[in-house]
């Protein structure tokens, strides 16, 4: 996957990963992909909700070692 | 994309713990492309002051867990029951509890209140100060941050009637 920008939200708690993600995605052009790494377990559900509301699909996600990685395509 | 939703909140309390809900929900709603208005009234009005120093008091919040933000994990997990005698009589106990709570928030990666308020301003959250409260508590407009509006109950209700969600905090 062609990742345009990476965002490190490790150590941040609700709602910072969402706020930072929104800010980062605003700078991208349509179709570009943002990779977000977070450690907040709550961000899994929250990122889904944010994605549904804003129309920026999560095209892939994985987790391991207490980290959650999201690949978000700007819609 | 879903149709744009509108959120309206009335923030009526100004302590550190109650400063979080309007600013967390406001900034997050803006990040979800919602249109957000917050009406700050009574003690909530102090959240719009330039000099933003919200405190928290355990005497008003008897269910508050009393835990330490430092030391090994087992130590941080301990609860320190505080008799009212101490909570109400030890000088500066509220300042101590406020400092502990701020430290805990910081350790857990939670944004500070000034940080969240800045994000709300930047994201275009509409903030309205209650004119009546300002007069009652003797504040003047230059005590408050820039970019806010001053209005009363009718304005709050009009915005509420046009919103999808209305929260009273």
gemmi code that builds the backbone of each chain (N, CA, C; Angstrom):
import gemmi

chains = {
    "A": [
        ("UNK", (0.845, -1.206, 0.000), (0.000, 0.000, 0.000), (0.874, 1.248, 0.000)),
        ("UNK", (0.436, 2.219, -0.741), (1.214, 3.451, -0.861), (0.821, 4.445, 0.245)),
        ("UNK", (1.617, 4.445, 1.304), (1.298, 5.328, 2.431), (1.894, 6.718, 2.196)),
        ("UNK", (1.040, 7.708, 2.213), (1.474, 9.075, 1.935), (2.072, 9.718, 3.193)),
        ("UNK", (1.418, 9.432, 4.342), (1.873, 10.069, 5.576), (1.683, 9.118, 6.751)),
        ("UNK", (2.577, 9.240, 7.749), (2.442, 8.404, 8.943), (2.215, 9.275, 10.158)),
        ("UNK", (1.362, 8.779, 11.056), (1.037, 9.538, 12.258), (1.268, 8.644, 13.472)),
        ("UNK", (2.068, 9.146, 14.412), (2.380, 8.377, 15.610), (1.527, 8.867, 16.775)),
        ("UNK", (0.551, 8.069, 17.180), (-0.317, 8.449, 18.305), (-0.050, 7.544, 19.509)),
        ("UNK", (1.125, 6.929, 19.563), (1.424, 6.042, 20.682), (1.503, 6.845, 21.981)),
        ("UNK", (0.907, 6.303, 23.033), (0.923, 6.971, 24.337), (-0.198, 7.987, 24.520)),
        ("UNK", (-0.906, 8.286, 23.442), (-1.998, 9.273, 23.556), (-3.293, 8.582, 23.939)),
        ("UNK", (-4.095, 9.302, 24.702), (-5.370, 8.756, 25.142), (-6.522, 9.545, 24.503)),
        ("UNK", (-7.702, 8.979, 24.610), (-8.924, 9.566, 24.049), (-9.053, 11.035, 24.453)),
        ("UNK", (-9.392, 11.962, 23.576), (-9.716, 11.747, 22.168), (-8.561, 12.120, 21.226)),
        ("UNK", (-7.330, 12.241, 21.766), (-6.230, 12.771, 20.946), (-5.958, 12.014, 19.641)),
        ("UNK", (-5.956, 10.644, 19.641), (-5.696, 9.961, 18.362), (-6.691, 10.366, 17.263)),
        ("UNK", (-7.945, 10.560, 17.636), (-8.965, 10.964, 16.661), (-8.706, 12.392, 16.182)),
        ("UNK", (-8.408, 13.278, 17.132), (-8.178, 14.692, 16.774), (-6.967, 14.834, 15.856)),
        ("UNK", (-5.898, 14.082, 16.166), (-4.674, 14.152, 15.349), (-4.913, 13.540, 13.971)),
        ("UNK", (-5.698, 12.452, 13.952), (-6.002, 11.795, 12.676), (-6.785, 12.732, 11.762)),
        ("UNK", (-7.770, 13.398, 12.338), (-8.587, 14.347, 11.559), (-7.700, 15.445, 10.963)),
        ("UNK", (-6.794, 15.964, 11.803), (-5.919, 17.038, 11.358), (-5.007, 16.562, 10.214)),
        ("UNK", (-4.497, 15.340, 10.366), (-3.571, 14.803, 9.368), (-4.287, 14.523, 8.048)),
        ("UNK", (-5.497, 13.973, 8.136), (-6.194, 13.585, 6.903), (-6.621, 14.821, 6.114)),
        ("UNK", (-6.840, 15.931, 6.807), (-7.224, 17.166, 6.127), (-6.151, 17.648, 5.158)),
        ("UNK", (-4.887, 17.271, 5.435), (-3.784, 17.719, 4.579), (-3.597, 16.833, 3.348)),
        ("UNK", (-4.260, 15.673, 3.344), (-4.056, 14.742, 2.228), (-5.027, 15.032, 1.085)),
        ("UNK", (-4.672, 14.529, -0.082), (-5.575, 14.625, -1.236), (-6.414, 13.351, -1.295)),
        ("UNK", (-7.534, 13.424, -1.958), (-8.438, 12.290, -2.060), (-7.703, 11.052, -2.593)),
        ("UNK", (-7.917, 9.905, -1.938), (-7.306, 8.661, -2.381), (-5.971, 8.366, -1.714)),
        ("UNK", (-5.362, 9.372, -1.098), (-4.084, 9.137, -0.419), (-4.319, 8.437, 0.916)),
        ("UNK", (-3.288, 7.692, 1.366), (-3.456, 6.850, 2.558), (-2.627, 7.375, 3.734)),
        ("UNK", (-3.276, 7.406, 4.883), (-2.629, 7.818, 6.125), (-2.475, 6.588, 7.017)),
        ("UNK", (-1.273, 6.398, 7.555), (-1.048, 5.284, 8.481), (-0.993, 5.842, 9.895)),
        ("UNK", (-1.859, 5.321, 10.770), (-1.907, 5.798, 12.153), (-1.530, 4.659, 13.092)),
        ("UNK", (-0.587, 4.907, 13.990), (-0.224, 3.927, 15.006), (-0.652, 4.445, 16.369)),
        ("UNK", (-1.445, 3.644, 17.093), (-1.951, 4.066, 18.400), (-1.772, 2.955, 19.428)),
        ("UNK", (-1.790, 3.325, 20.698), (-1.718, 2.324, 21.765), (-2.990, 2.318, 22.616)),
        ("UNK", (-3.883, 3.258, 22.359), (-5.136, 3.348, 23.120), (-6.116, 2.295, 22.593)),
        ("UNK", (-6.455, 1.281, 23.442), (-7.361, 0.218, 22.964), (-8.724, 0.782, 22.544)),
        ("UNK", (-9.123, 1.897, 23.153), (-10.404, 2.520, 22.802), (-10.416, 3.084, 21.394)),
        ("UNK", (-9.214, 3.303, 20.844), (-9.154, 3.917, 19.514), (-9.667, 2.989, 18.421)),
        ("UNK", (-9.731, 1.661, 18.697), (-10.246, 0.716, 17.687), (-11.680, 1.048, 17.307)),
        ("UNK", (-12.551, 1.071, 18.311), (-13.941, 1.407, 18.036), (-14.098, 2.856, 17.602)),
        ("UNK", (-13.327, 3.733, 18.243), (-13.459, 5.161, 17.945), (-13.042, 5.486, 16.519)),
        ("UNK", (-12.000, 4.822, 16.050), (-11.530, 5.082, 14.690), (-12.591, 4.620, 13.682)),
        ("UNK", (-13.246, 3.491, 13.975), (-14.344, 3.016, 13.109), (-15.462, 4.053, 13.046)),
        ("UNK", (-15.845, 4.554, 14.214), (-16.945, 5.524, 14.277), (-16.569, 6.802, 13.518)),
        ("UNK", (-15.332, 7.243, 13.736), (-14.864, 8.463, 13.050), (-14.872, 8.248, 11.532)),
        ("UNK", (-14.404, 7.064, 11.128), (-14.342, 6.728, 9.704), (-15.735, 6.742, 9.066)),
        ("UNK", (-16.710, 6.142, 9.766), (-18.079, 6.104, 9.240), (-18.666, 7.513, 9.132)),
        ("UNK", (-18.445, 8.340, 10.136), (-19.028, 9.683, 10.141), (-18.407, 10.576, 9.076)),
        ("UNK", (-17.086, 10.430, 8.870), (-16.407, 11.371, 7.989), (-16.236, 10.848, 6.565)),
        ("UNK", (-16.533, 9.555, 6.346), (-16.430, 9.009, 5.003), (-15.003, 8.802, 4.522)),
        ("UNK", (-14.093, 8.584, 5.471), (-12.708, 8.225, 5.126), (-12.502, 6.757, 5.518)),
        ("UNK", (-12.570, 5.824, 4.550), (-12.565, 4.400, 4.901), (-11.230, 3.898, 5.470)),
        ("UNK", (-11.350, 2.985, 6.446), (-10.165, 2.289, 6.954), (-9.956, 1.093, 6.022)),
        ("UNK", (-8.898, 1.136, 5.231), (-8.712, 0.103, 4.218), (-7.987, -1.118, 4.780)),
        ("UNK", (-7.279, -0.931, 5.888), (-6.609, -2.069, 6.520), (-6.286, -1.698, 7.959)),
        ("UNK", (-6.296, -2.721, 8.821), (-5.821, -2.470, 10.187), (-5.262, -3.745, 10.775)),
        ("UNK", (-4.313, -3.579, 11.680), (-3.776, -4.750, 12.374), (-3.331, -4.340, 13.760)),
        ("UNK", (-3.148, -5.361, 14.608), (-2.677, -5.057, 15.961), (-1.670, -6.098, 16.423)),
        ("UNK", (-0.791, -5.664, 17.288), (0.227, -6.548, 17.845), (1.121, -5.767, 18.780)),
        ("UNK", (1.642, -6.424, 19.807), (2.510, -5.776, 20.799), (1.876, -4.535, 21.418)),
        ("UNK", (0.552, -4.590, 21.620), (-0.123, -3.447, 22.243), (-0.261, -2.242, 21.337)),
        ("UNK", (0.020, -2.433, 20.058), (-0.132, -1.314, 19.120), (-1.231, -1.604, 18.103)),
        ("UNK", (-1.933, -0.582, 17.731), (-3.006, -0.692, 16.748), (-2.632, 0.174, 15.558)),
        ("UNK", (-2.636, -0.456, 14.386), (-2.240, 0.291, 13.182), (-3.421, 0.386, 12.224)),
        ("UNK", (-3.714, 1.587, 11.789), (-4.828, 1.830, 10.873), (-4.306, 2.443, 9.574)),
        ("UNK", (-4.831, 1.963, 8.479), (-4.538, 2.575, 7.183), (-5.831, 3.226, 6.691)),
        ("UNK", (-5.821, 4.527, 6.607), (-7.045, 5.262, 6.296), (-6.884, 5.979, 4.963)),
        ("UNK", (-7.869, 5.737, 4.104), (-7.837, 6.367, 2.788), (-8.697, 7.610, 2.825)),
        ("UNK", (-8.162, 8.702, 2.354), (-8.965, 9.934, 2.347), (-10.107, 9.800, 1.341)),
        ("UNK", (-11.336, 9.990, 1.802), (-12.530, 9.812, 0.974), (-12.918, 11.078, 0.231)),
    ],
    "B": [
        ("UNK", (-20.362, 10.458, 2.398), (-20.305, 11.026, 3.744), (-21.718, 11.233, 4.301)),
        ("UNK", (-21.855, 10.978, 5.574), (-23.162, 11.164, 6.212), (-23.521, 12.647, 6.251)),
        ("UNK", (-24.813, 12.948, 6.400), (-25.217, 14.359, 6.464), (-24.670, 14.997, 7.739)),
        ("UNK", (-24.400, 16.289, 7.658), (-23.770, 16.939, 8.802), (-24.724, 17.050, 9.993)),
        ("UNK", (-24.236, 16.587, 11.136), (-25.035, 16.643, 12.361), (-24.644, 17.874, 13.167)),
        ("UNK", (-25.572, 18.303, 13.997), (-25.294, 19.466, 14.846), (-25.359, 19.068, 16.312)),
        ("UNK", (-24.344, 19.469, 17.045), (-24.285, 19.193, 18.490), (-24.322, 20.509, 19.246)),
        ("UNK", (-25.160, 20.549, 20.265), (-25.234, 21.734, 21.102), (-25.061, 21.305, 22.552)),
        ("UNK", (-24.181, 21.997, 23.266), (-23.968, 21.649, 24.670), (-24.105, 22.878, 25.544)),
        ("UNK", (-24.628, 22.652, 26.738), (-24.619, 23.707, 27.754), (-23.614, 23.269, 28.812)),
        ("UNK", (-22.558, 24.053, 28.992), (-21.534, 23.741, 29.988), (-21.793, 24.610, 31.215)),
        ("UNK", (-22.247, 23.991, 32.301), (-22.660, 24.787, 33.462), (-21.716, 24.656, 34.653)),
        ("UNK", (-20.671, 23.837, 34.488), (-19.777, 23.626, 35.624), (-18.332, 23.908, 35.214)),
        ("UNK", (-17.549, 24.449, 36.149), (-16.225, 24.940, 35.772), (-15.058, 24.272, 36.466)),
        ("UNK", (-15.295, 23.141, 37.147), (-14.177, 22.473, 37.812), (-13.390, 21.643, 36.804)),
        ("UNK", (-12.202, 21.218, 37.205), (-11.308, 20.506, 36.276), (-11.976, 19.261, 35.686)),
        ("UNK", (-12.644, 18.480, 36.552), (-13.299, 17.263, 36.063), (-14.422, 17.581, 35.073)),
        ("UNK", (-15.174, 18.654, 35.349), (-16.293, 19.005, 34.474), (-15.870, 19.852, 33.274)),
        ("UNK", (-14.603, 20.263, 33.241), (-14.116, 20.999, 32.075), (-13.881, 20.027, 30.923)),
        ("UNK", (-13.618, 18.768, 31.261), (-13.307, 17.792, 30.211), (-14.474, 17.484, 29.269)),
        ("UNK", (-15.675, 17.154, 29.794), (-16.738, 16.747, 28.853), (-17.027, 17.724, 27.716)),
        ("UNK", (-17.237, 19.035, 27.976), (-17.543, 19.885, 26.824), (-16.394, 20.004, 25.823)),
        ("UNK", (-15.153, 20.042, 26.335), (-14.036, 20.228, 25.410), (-13.654, 18.926, 24.690)),
        ("UNK", (-13.802, 17.781, 25.351), (-13.547, 16.505, 24.662), (-14.622, 16.267, 23.606)),
        ("UNK", (-15.880, 16.397, 24.019), (-16.964, 16.134, 23.067), (-16.983, 17.184, 21.954)),
        ("UNK", (-16.685, 18.432, 22.295), (-16.682, 19.497, 21.290), (-15.607, 19.278, 20.243)),
        ("UNK", (-14.379, 18.997, 20.698), (-13.276, 18.815, 19.738), (-13.488, 17.550, 18.908)),
        ("UNK", (-13.992, 16.491, 19.554), (-14.200, 15.236, 18.822), (-15.349, 15.367, 17.828)),
        ("UNK", (-16.410, 16.042, 18.235), (-17.536, 16.237, 17.309), (-17.078, 17.028, 16.085)),
        ("UNK", (-16.232, 18.040, 16.309), (-15.710, 18.815, 15.172), (-14.871, 17.909, 14.273)),
        ("UNK", (-14.109, 16.986, 14.886), (-13.302, 16.044, 14.101), (-14.179, 15.077, 13.319)),
        ("UNK", (-15.409, 14.876, 13.793), (-16.368, 14.024, 13.086), (-17.215, 14.846, 12.102)),
        ("UNK", (-16.713, 16.034, 11.772), (-17.379, 16.940, 10.828), (-18.755, 17.396, 11.306)),
        ("UNK", (-18.944, 17.453, 12.617), (-20.212, 17.982, 13.123), (-20.071, 19.479, 13.382)),
        ("UNK", (-21.221, 20.142, 13.346), (-21.234, 21.567, 13.681), (-21.512, 21.671, 15.182)),
        ("UNK", (-20.610, 22.346, 15.901), (-20.696, 22.324, 17.363), (-20.884, 23.720, 17.949)),
        ("UNK", (-21.830, 23.830, 18.883), (-21.985, 25.065, 19.655), (-21.964, 24.708, 21.136)),
        ("UNK", (-21.261, 25.515, 21.906), (-21.265, 25.312, 23.368), (-21.667, 26.619, 24.036)),
        ("UNK", (-22.666, 26.524, 24.892), (-23.125, 27.685, 25.653), (-22.580, 27.558, 27.069)),
        ("UNK", (-21.726, 28.493, 27.466), (-21.080, 28.425, 28.781), (-21.822, 29.314, 29.760)),
        ("UNK", (-22.379, 28.699, 30.796), (-23.182, 29.456, 31.738), (-22.836, 29.100, 33.181)),
        ("UNK", (-23.218, 29.954, 34.120), (-22.863, 29.798, 35.533), (-21.373, 29.448, 35.681)),
        ("UNK", (-21.036, 28.431, 36.444), (-19.609, 28.189, 36.706), (-18.881, 27.754, 35.433)),
        ("UNK", (-19.635, 27.243, 34.483), (-19.038, 26.848, 33.210), (-18.436, 28.033, 32.461)),
        ("UNK", (-18.934, 29.235, 32.757), (-18.422, 30.429, 32.084), (-16.923, 30.605, 32.318)),
        ("UNK", (-16.443, 30.188, 33.480), (-15.017, 30.374, 33.804), (-14.105, 29.582, 32.857)),
        ("UNK", (-14.668, 28.608, 32.143), (-13.863, 27.825, 31.190), (-13.470, 28.648, 29.964)),
        ("UNK", (-14.071, 29.822, 29.822), (-13.726, 30.684, 28.690), (-12.760, 31.799, 29.083)),
        ("UNK", (-12.385, 31.856, 30.363), (-11.465, 32.910, 30.803), (-10.096, 32.713, 30.163)),
        ("UNK", (-9.426, 33.858, 29.879), (-8.058, 33.767, 29.361), (-7.187, 33.017, 30.358)),
        ("UNK", (-7.375, 33.358, 31.634), (-6.620, 32.732, 32.713), (-7.388, 31.481, 33.162)),
        ("UNK", (-7.066, 30.373, 32.496), (-7.840, 29.138, 32.680), (-7.181, 28.253, 33.724)),
        ("UNK", (-7.780, 28.193, 34.941), (-7.169, 27.382, 35.996), (-8.212, 26.560, 36.736)),
        ("UNK", (-8.838, 25.618, 36.051), (-9.876, 24.844, 36.745), (-9.288, 23.940, 37.824)),
        ("UNK", (-10.012, 23.816, 38.937), (-9.580, 22.964, 40.050), (-10.634, 21.901, 40.297)),
        ("UNK", (-10.253, 20.910, 41.077), (-11.223, 19.878, 41.428), (-11.208, 19.710, 42.941)),
        ("UNK", (-12.363, 19.415, 43.501), (-12.446, 19.240, 44.941), (-13.065, 17.892, 45.312)),
        ("UNK", (-12.401, 17.106, 46.155), (-12.970, 15.813, 46.532), (-14.213, 15.942, 47.394)),
        ("UNK", (-14.363, 17.077, 48.129), (-15.541, 17.204, 49.001), (-16.833, 17.234, 48.190)),
        ("UNK", (-16.769, 17.763, 46.964), (-17.962, 17.797, 46.127), (-18.141, 16.526, 45.316)),
        ("UNK", (-17.155, 15.651, 45.344), (-17.180, 14.426, 44.535), (-16.805, 13.229, 45.396)),
        ("UNK", (-17.727, 12.793, 46.266), (-17.374, 11.748, 47.231), (-16.965, 10.406, 46.603)),
        ("UNK", (-17.302, 10.181, 45.337), (-16.929, 8.905, 44.701), (-15.552, 8.956, 44.046)),
        ("UNK", (-14.853, 10.094, 44.173), (-13.561, 10.227, 43.487), (-12.548, 9.208, 44.014)),
        ("UNK", (-11.954, 8.408, 43.115), (-10.898, 7.484, 43.571), (-9.685, 8.313, 43.998)),
        ("UNK", (-9.119, 8.021, 45.152), (-7.955, 8.771, 45.617), (-6.726, 7.915, 45.388)),
        ("UNK", (-6.078, 8.135, 44.237), (-4.929, 7.313, 43.874), (-3.743, 8.186, 43.522)),
        ("UNK", (-2.569, 7.612, 43.684), (-1.337, 8.355, 43.438), (-0.875, 8.167, 41.984)),
        ("UNK", (-0.409, 9.256, 41.345), (-0.005, 9.157, 39.937), (1.442, 8.719, 39.734)),
        ("UNK", (2.124, 8.326, 40.812), (3.529, 7.935, 40.644), (3.796, 6.643, 41.413)),
        ("UNK", (4.997, 6.105, 41.241), (5.368, 4.876, 41.942), (5.043, 3.640, 41.145)),
        ("UNK", (5.395, 2.468, 41.689), (5.108, 1.220, 40.980), (3.603, 0.983, 40.810)),
        ("UNK", (3.275, 0.086, 39.883), (1.871, -0.119, 39.519), (0.982, -0.494, 40.722)),
        ("UNK", (1.508, -1.385, 41.603), (0.713, -1.799, 42.766), (0.397, -0.604, 43.659)),
        ("UNK", (1.351, 0.337, 43.727), (1.179, 1.521, 44.566), (0.130, 2.457, 43.967)),
        ("UNK", (0.216, 2.601, 42.632), (-0.747, 3.462, 41.944), (-2.156, 2.902, 42.025)),
        ("UNK", (-2.249, 1.569, 42.209), (-3.571, 0.939, 42.282), (-4.233, 1.117, 43.637)),
        ("UNK", (-3.465, 1.526, 44.638), (-4.033, 1.670, 45.985), (-4.993, 2.849, 46.059)),
        ("UNK", (-6.088, 2.656, 46.791), (-7.004, 3.755, 47.032), (-6.754, 4.292, 48.443)),
        ("UNK", (-6.714, 5.604, 48.582), (-6.430, 6.226, 49.874), (-7.695, 6.885, 50.399)),
        ("UNK", (-8.447, 6.140, 51.223), (-9.687, 6.747, 51.707), (-9.378, 7.969, 52.570)),
        ("UNK", (-10.011, 9.084, 52.255), (-9.743, 10.332, 52.972), (-10.960, 10.726, 53.799)),
        ("UNK", (-10.775, 10.812, 55.101), (-11.922, 11.265, 55.904), (-12.275, 12.710, 55.575)),
        ("UNK", (-13.561, 13.040, 55.691), (-14.001, 14.412, 55.424), (-13.250, 15.424, 56.268)),
        ("UNK", (-12.858, 14.972, 57.474), (-12.112, 15.847, 58.379), (-10.872, 16.401, 57.669)),
        ("UNK", (-10.189, 15.554, 56.909), (-8.987, 15.993, 56.193), (-9.370, 16.793, 54.949)),
        ("UNK", (-10.300, 16.212, 54.149), (-10.689, 16.846, 52.887), (-11.141, 18.288, 53.103)),
        ("UNK", (-11.883, 18.504, 54.181), (-12.469, 19.827, 54.382), (-11.600, 20.773, 55.199)),
        ("UNK", (-10.605, 20.249, 55.900), (-9.879, 21.115, 56.832), (-8.400, 21.318, 56.555)),
        ("UNK", (-7.794, 20.383, 55.812), (-6.365, 20.570, 55.536), (-6.210, 21.700, 54.519)),
        ("UNK", (-5.405, 22.721, 54.842), (-5.255, 23.846, 53.914), (-4.684, 23.382, 52.565)),
        ("UNK", (-5.205, 23.939, 51.504), (-4.730, 23.670, 50.136), (-4.918, 22.209, 49.703)),
        ("UNK", (-5.792, 21.491, 50.397), (-6.011, 20.092, 50.005), (-6.554, 20.007, 48.576)),
        ("UNK", (-7.420, 20.952, 48.196), (-7.962, 20.961, 46.834), (-6.857, 21.170, 45.798)),
        ("UNK", (-5.896, 22.032, 46.145), (-4.783, 22.275, 45.208), (-3.956, 21.008, 45.035)),
        ("UNK", (-3.775, 20.283, 46.138), (-3.030, 19.025, 46.088), (-3.756, 18.015, 45.202)),
        ("UNK", (-5.052, 17.871, 45.433), (-5.836, 16.912, 44.641), (-5.845, 17.317, 43.164)),
        ("UNK", (-5.952, 18.618, 42.903), (-5.933, 19.114, 41.525), (-4.605, 18.765, 40.843)),
        ("UNK", (-3.501, 18.989, 41.584), (-2.183, 18.678, 41.018), (-2.050, 17.184, 40.734)),
        ("UNK", (-2.564, 16.348, 41.645), (-2.500, 14.889, 41.457), (-3.314, 14.468, 40.231)),
        ("UNK", (-4.501, 15.071, 40.080), (-5.353, 14.686, 38.949), (-4.719, 15.116, 37.619)),
        ("UNK", (-4.137, 16.330, 37.594), (-3.480, 16.801, 36.371), (-2.318, 15.886, 36.006)),
        ("UNK", (-1.567, 15.485, 37.035), (-0.412, 14.602, 36.832), (-0.885, 13.258, 36.259)),
        ("UNK", (-1.987, 12.738, 36.823), (-2.521, 11.459, 36.346), (-2.944, 11.562, 34.889)),
        ("UNK", (-3.659, 12.628, 34.542), (-4.089, 12.821, 33.156), (-2.872, 12.837, 32.225)),
        ("UNK", (-1.842, 13.574, 32.654), (-0.647, 13.695, 31.821), (0.019, 12.333, 31.638)),
        ("UNK", (0.153, 11.587, 32.759), (0.782, 10.257, 32.692), (0.027, 9.317, 31.765)),
        ("UNK", (-1.298, 9.472, 31.702), (-2.115, 8.564, 30.887), (-2.301, 9.081, 29.467)),
        ("UNK", (-1.582, 10.130, 29.104), (-1.651, 10.618, 27.722), (-2.918, 11.372, 27.386)),
        ("UNK", (-3.591, 11.913, 28.412), (-4.804, 12.689, 28.174), (-4.410, 14.153, 27.981)),
        ("UNK", (-5.034, 14.799, 27.006), (-4.723, 16.205, 26.725), (-5.137, 17.087, 27.905)),
        ("UNK", (-4.457, 18.227, 28.058), (-4.834, 19.174, 29.110), (-6.043, 19.989, 28.648)),
        ("UNK", (-6.683, 20.654, 29.604), (-7.846, 21.473, 29.261), (-7.479, 22.629, 28.315)),
        ("UNK", (-6.388, 23.383, 28.600), (-6.039, 24.447, 27.642), (-5.786, 23.914, 26.227)),
        ("UNK", (-5.159, 22.745, 26.156), (-4.880, 22.117, 24.855), (-6.185, 21.796, 24.114)),
        ("UNK", (-7.133, 21.178, 24.833), (-8.405, 20.806, 24.205), (-9.211, 22.046, 23.811)),
        ("UNK", (-9.136, 23.080, 24.654), (-9.864, 24.302, 24.325), (-9.288, 24.932, 23.058)),
        ("UNK", (-7.940, 24.944, 22.955), (-7.300, 25.484, 21.748), (-7.749, 24.730, 20.502)),
        ("UNK", (-7.841, 23.399, 20.625), (-8.263, 22.583, 19.477), (-9.699, 22.943, 19.087)),
        ("UNK", (-10.555, 23.159, 20.092), (-11.946, 23.552, 19.815), (-11.985, 24.884, 19.058)),
        ("UNK", (-11.191, 25.843, 19.519), (-11.153, 27.162, 18.867), (-10.698, 27.005, 17.424)),
        ("UNK", (-9.619, 26.248, 17.260), (-9.032, 26.036, 15.941), (-10.008, 25.328, 14.994)),
        ("UNK", (-10.802, 24.405, 15.562), (-11.724, 23.614, 14.741), (-13.022, 24.351, 14.456)),
        ("UNK", (-13.128, 25.582, 14.945), (-14.314, 26.374, 14.646), (-15.529, 26.056, 15.497)),
        ("UNK", (-15.302, 25.485, 16.681), (-16.427, 25.252, 17.596), (-16.957, 26.617, 18.056)),
        ("UNK", (-18.261, 26.786, 17.925), (-18.859, 28.070, 18.295), (-19.033, 28.109, 19.813)),
        ("UNK", (-18.411, 29.093, 20.455), (-18.500, 29.188, 21.907), (-19.239, 30.454, 22.294)),
        ("UNK", (-20.249, 30.267, 23.113), (-21.088, 31.396, 23.501), (-21.023, 31.579, 25.018)),
        ("UNK", (-20.692, 32.790, 25.437), (-20.641, 33.095, 26.865), (-21.977, 33.661, 27.313)),
        ("UNK", (-22.431, 33.212, 28.467), (-23.698, 33.707, 29.008), (-23.491, 35.130, 29.528)),
        ("UNK", (-24.175, 36.068, 28.894), (-24.039, 37.484, 29.251), (-24.473, 37.728, 30.702)),
        ("UNK", (-25.574, 37.098, 31.091), (-26.109, 37.295, 32.445), (-25.099, 36.841, 33.493)),
        ("UNK", (-24.505, 35.647, 33.277), (-23.516, 35.132, 34.241), (-22.327, 36.079, 34.337)),
        ("UNK", (-21.920, 36.614, 33.179), (-20.786, 37.531, 33.153), (-21.082, 38.748, 34.031)),
        ("UNK", (-22.305, 39.284, 33.920), (-22.690, 40.436, 34.738), (-22.754, 40.064, 36.221)),
        ("UNK", (-23.353, 38.891, 36.514), (-23.535, 38.471, 37.910), (-22.189, 38.282, 38.609)),
        ("UNK", (-21.245, 37.637, 37.930), (-19.956, 37.350, 38.559), (-18.938, 38.484, 38.373)),
        ("UNK", (-19.354, 39.553, 37.704), (-18.490, 40.716, 37.590), (-17.304, 40.557, 36.653)),
        ("UNK", (-17.492, 39.775, 35.615), (-16.436, 39.686, 34.594), (-16.692, 40.731, 33.518)),
        ("UNK", (-15.650, 41.050, 32.743), (-15.883, 41.894, 31.570), (-15.358, 41.155, 30.344)),
        ("UNK", (-15.765, 41.659, 29.170), (-15.475, 40.909, 27.939), (-13.987, 40.644, 27.732)),
        ("UNK", (-13.143, 41.578, 28.186), (-11.707, 41.357, 27.931), (-11.081, 40.309, 28.865)),
        ("UNK", (-11.875, 39.774, 29.810), (-11.369, 38.666, 30.637), (-11.371, 37.347, 29.843)),
        ("UNK", (-12.098, 37.341, 28.724), (-12.320, 36.081, 28.008), (-11.484, 35.971, 26.735)),
        ("UNK", (-11.330, 34.753, 26.255), (-10.575, 34.520, 25.024), (-11.289, 35.172, 23.838)),
        ("UNK", (-10.544, 35.410, 22.778), (-11.119, 36.037, 21.590), (-11.983, 35.039, 20.812)),
        ("UNK", (-12.828, 35.579, 19.988), (-13.572, 34.737, 19.054), (-14.827, 34.110, 19.626)),
        ("UNK", (-15.250, 34.553, 20.826), (-16.478, 33.989, 21.381), (-17.615, 34.998, 21.230)),
        ("UNK", (-18.841, 34.502, 21.421), (-19.997, 35.383, 21.339), (-20.623, 35.528, 22.720)),
        ("UNK", (-21.415, 36.566, 22.891), (-22.090, 36.787, 24.169), (-23.588, 36.812, 23.930)),
        ("UNK", (-24.316, 35.963, 24.621), (-25.755, 35.895, 24.398), (-26.437, 35.265, 25.609)),
        ("UNK", (-27.721, 35.009, 25.481), (-28.490, 34.501, 26.615), (-29.290, 33.254, 26.302)),
        ("UNK", (-30.258, 32.982, 27.177), (-31.028, 31.737, 27.140), (-31.735, 31.521, 25.802)),
        ("UNK", (-32.297, 32.587, 25.242), (-33.051, 32.429, 23.996), (-32.152, 31.943, 22.861)),
        ("UNK", (-30.920, 32.471, 22.832), (-29.967, 32.037, 21.802), (-29.629, 30.562, 21.984)),
        ("UNK", (-29.363, 30.168, 23.238), (-29.030, 28.770, 23.522), (-30.171, 27.858, 23.077)),
        ("UNK", (-31.397, 28.251, 23.387), (-32.552, 27.416, 23.043), (-32.788, 27.361, 21.535)),
        ("UNK", (-32.549, 28.483, 20.859), (-32.723, 28.480, 19.407), (-31.732, 27.508, 18.765)),
        ("UNK", (-30.462, 27.569, 19.193), (-29.462, 26.652, 18.646), (-29.837, 25.214, 18.987)),
        ("UNK", (-30.275, 25.006, 20.229), (-30.677, 23.661, 20.655), (-31.818, 23.109, 19.804)),
        ("UNK", (-32.781, 23.986, 19.468), (-33.946, 23.529, 18.698), (-33.565, 23.137, 17.274)),
        ("UNK", (-32.411, 23.645, 16.810), (-31.971, 23.332, 15.438), (-30.897, 22.248, 15.412)),
        ("UNK", (-30.579, 21.676, 16.600), (-29.499, 20.692, 16.670), (-30.027, 19.269, 16.755)),
        ("UNK", (-29.167, 18.317, 16.400), (-29.542, 16.904, 16.473), (-29.322, 16.341, 17.871)),
        ("UNK", (-28.349, 16.902, 18.574), (-28.043, 16.440, 19.933), (-27.933, 17.643, 20.836)),
        ("UNK", (-28.503, 17.532, 22.031), (-28.396, 18.609, 23.019), (-27.956, 17.999, 24.347)),
        ("UNK", (-26.804, 18.436, 24.833), (-26.294, 17.911, 26.108), (-26.251, 19.020, 27.146)),
        ("UNK", (-26.704, 18.700, 28.339), (-26.548, 19.631, 29.464), (-25.483, 19.061, 30.389)),
        ("UNK", (-24.387, 19.800, 30.526), (-23.276, 19.294, 31.319), (-23.085, 20.154, 32.556)),
    ],
}
model = gemmi.Model(1)
for chain_id, residues in chains.items():
    chain = gemmi.Chain(chain_id)
    for i, (resn, *xyz) in enumerate(residues, 1):
        res = gemmi.Residue()
        res.name, res.seqid = resn, gemmi.SeqId(i, " ")
        for name, pos in zip(("N", "CA", "C"), xyz):
            atom = gemmi.Atom()
            atom.name, atom.element = name, gemmi.Element(name[0])
            atom.pos, atom.b_iso = gemmi.Position(*pos), 0.0
            res.add_atom(atom)
        chain.add_residue(res)
    model.add_chain(chain)
structure = gemmi.Structure()
structure.add_model(model)
structure.setup_entities()
